[in-house]
Amino acid sequence: MALELTDPAYGAVHHFTVPAYMLQHPSQLSADGWQAMAQILHEFLVAGVSPARMRQLIQQQQKTQRKSFSLVKGRGAERPSWIWYKTIMDVRLDNPDVYCADIRAWAEAVHNDIPT
């Protein structure tokens, strides 16, 4: 994560890192927050929403709808009972290209591991 915050080449995948990590480590998330993170990851991976567009969508939603849940308050998220195919430990730091490819592959694995 430190590389993502200090080097733009590594930071290009930050929008995948955060939801993938939070989904696998939900101790700070509410149950609704976990579902929201899963949806955000889906939007980034499947719908191809950019981070800038996601910020716009969230801002628009906040203007038109009262927030109905908290990412962190309320009933806590349950720790997933399944085994994750990939984790952050599978990400290599060799160079930005390798790192970004590994982060994307990890995020895709997290998305695919979530039962539907």
N, C-alpha and C positions, 0 to 999 in steps of 0.2 A: 504494500500500500504506500509505503514511503516513496518508492520509485514513481508511482502514479502522481503523487502530489508535487514531486520535484522535477520531473522530466516529462514534457508534453508527449513525447513519443510513447512512453509507457502509459501516460494518463489517458490516451485515446480510448481505452477500454474500461475506464472507471465506472461507466454506467452498467457494465456487466458484472464487475467485481462486487459492487455494493449489494445488489439484490441476491446474487448467488451466495455470497458469504452469509448474509443475514438469514437466508432460507435454511442454510445448513447449521447456523448457530443462532437459533431463535430466542435465546434467553431474555433478550430485551424487548421482544416483540409481543404485542397482543395477538390473540387469535385472528382478529380482523386485519391487523397489520401484516401478519404472515400471508394472508390471502392477497392483500394489496401488493406485497412484494412479488408474489408469484405472478400476479397480473402484469405488473410493471416489467418483469423479466420477459414475459410472453410478448408484450408490446414491442420491446426492444428487439427480440430475436425473430419473432414470427411476422409481426406487422411492419418491422423495419422503421419504427419510430425513432427519430434522432433524440439525443438528450435535450437539445434546444426546443424541439417540438413537444417533448414530454413536459418540460417546464411550462410551456404555454398552456398545454391542456390542463395541467394541475392548477395553474393560476386562474384559468377560465372557470374551472369547476368550483374553485373556492369562492369566486364572485357570484356564481349563480345558485350554488347549493350549500346548504348548511352542512358542515362536516358531521357525518353520522358516526364516526368512530375515531379512535386514536391509534396511531401505529404502536404506541407503547403502553397506553393505559387500558385497563379492562382485564378481562379474562386472558391469562397468559397463553401464548402459543404452546401447543404440545410439541415435545421433541419428536421429530419424525421417527417412525418405527422401522422404516426401510433402510437398507444399506445404500449409500451413495456410490455411484459408479466412479465418480472422480471427486477430488477435493482440492482445496487450495494447495495441498502438498504435491499435487501433480503438475503445478505450474513451474516452468523453468524461467530463470532470470537471465539467461545467456545474453540476450540483446532484445531490443524493442520488438522486432518482428516475431521472434520465438515467443516472447512473453505475451504479446497480443494474440497470437494464434492459440496459445495454451489457455489464456483467459477465456477466449470465445468458446473453445472446445469444452472447458469446464462449465461455463454458463449453459451451454447447450445440453450437457449431460445432466446438470441440475434440473433444467426445465423438463427434460425427458424422463427423469427419475420420479417426478411428482406424479402420484397416481391421479388419474382423471375420473 
